[in-house]
Amino acid sequence: MSRLKLLLLWLLCTLASPVLCIAMLCQAAFGSTERALSMAVAQDECGNALFGGARGETISTRTGNALVEGKRWAKIVAPCIDFLMMQKGHCLANATVTTVPH
């Protein structure tokens, strides 16, 4: 994708972001909790991309995979995410890697 197209996409996302935040709030408070969750997952995937993660992968999945692979940073980050999600083992439950590649 060209830089010009990416800049236009950035502008569109910047303009849409406040509307999406308000829409998610309304869905969580009064509408579809499933739709609100889908919107939260999309923002999570965006945050993961910010830190170099794969497209379509959440921070929890990336951290869970890193735990399985024995990466040191994941041992620090996973308990924090588990605490925020109020679910012990949340990151490991979302891991998609089951064994460490050799």
N, C-alpha and C positions, 0 to 999 in steps of 0.2 A: 504494500500500500504506500502511496506517495506521502511525503511529508505534508503537502497541502491538504490532502484528504484527512490525514490524521489531525491536523490543526482544526479543520472544520468539524470533525467528529468530537474533538475536545470542546469546542464551542457549544455544540449541541448538548453534550453531557453536562457542561457547566450550567447551561440554561435550564436543563431538565431536572437537575439535582434537587433544588428546593421543592419543586413540585412533587418529586418522588418521595422525599422525606415526609412531607405533609400527607401524601396519600398513604404511606406506610403507617403513620400515626393513626389516621382515620380507620384504616383496615384493622389495626390491632385493637383499637378502642371500641369500634362500632360495627365493623364489617367482618370479612372473612379472615379468620386467623391463619388459614392455609396460605392465602395470598400475602399476608403480612410476613409469614415465615419465608415464603419464596423470595420476597423482596429483601429480607435480611440476609438470606444465603447469597443473593446476588451481590450485596455490598461486601459480604465476607470474601467472596471470590475476587472482588476488586481489590480489597486489602491484601490478599495473597499475591495478586499480580504486582502490586506495589513493591513487594519484597522479593520479586523474582520468581514467584511460583508459577506453576503451569496453569494455563487457561482452563477454567471450569473446576479448579480444585480449591477447596476451602482451606483456611488456615488450620483448622482442626485436623483435616485429612493429611495435610503436609506435615504437621507436627507429629501425628500418629505414625506416619511412614518413617519419619526421622527417628522416632523412638525405637521402632522395630530394627532400624539400621544401626542403632547405638550411637547416634550423633549427640554430642554433649549439650548443644544448645537446646535440644528438644527436652532434655531432662530438667531444664530450668523453666522452659516455656509451658510445657504440658500441664504441670500442676496449677499454673496461673489460669490457663484456659479452662481446665476442669473446674476450678473454683468459680470462675465467672459463669460457666454454664450450669453450675450447681449439680454436677454429675461426675462422680468419681469414675475415672477411666474413659472419659468422653473422647479424648484424642485417640486412644488405642482402639476404641469401638469404631472410630471412623477411618482407621488405617485401611489402605487398600493393598499394601505390601504385606505378605504373610511370612516370607522368609528373606533373609539377607542374601542378595546375589553375591556370588564368589568372583 
